[in-house]
Amino acid sequence: MKLHVYPSVAEVVTSLAGWISDYITETLEKQDRFTFCLAGGSTPKDLYHILAMRYSDNVDWKRVHFFWGDERYVPYNDDRNNARMAIDAFICHTNVPDSQVHKMDTGVDENTSVYDYQKILESYFKDSSTSFDLTLLGLGSDGHTLSLFPSNNNSFSTWTASVRGPEVLRLTLTPEIVNRSKEIVFLVAGEEKAEKVAAVINGADDPKRLPAQLIKPVNGDIHWFLDAAAAKEYKG
Ligand code: 6PG
């Protein structure tokens, strides 16, 4: 586990954008494609914007395959839709082929969407011991990540699931497939997250209360990119 702490969220996302660009470029020197699982919510939006504005020409995006860690079960054109946020802020500014952008489909019934996404993931990873080259995650002030909330982070038998979120139905990846990622990055900012950051990293193991503790990479590394406010209660 490696902590990367910066004074402001602007410095965090600027540094993380450079780290992601370097990691993708280094990986594509060794393999044909890069699989990148994106986070939803609001914090990553500035990161996505920087990746689009400063790295659209520095990275061979047409060899990158995009996925999402979770989705709110709302229409694509709803402002709460995670795929729409990342595509508008970032992906539409790159030359990645549409066939490599794997949105969770909220235009069909939830069971069909869960099944379809499971099949997409299996087509990439069923014959491998690893999964995504990089998974980007956020952390809620209640300790949730992806759409694994304190009320619904039961054990899962598949890589995708539909769960009841605080406001709307959610589609989410489950810990097993995320924990097979080669690199996992939590991007967290703001004082309201500080208590949970410290509890998730250093606190007693309590994944029922802190679902983010379910994220334990099998062989990969985990990085926390934090601003000073989110890191203030962490005692390393
Ligand atoms: C979502 C996210 C969720 C998010 C955290 C943090 O769909 O809401 O996937 O897990 O990462 O809630 O969200 P913020 O970055 O908006 O604080």
Residues whose N, C-alpha, C, O or C-beta is under 5 A from the ligand:
A	BS01	6PG	A39 G40 G41 S42 T43 P44 D70 L137 G138 L139 G140 H144 T145 L146 S147
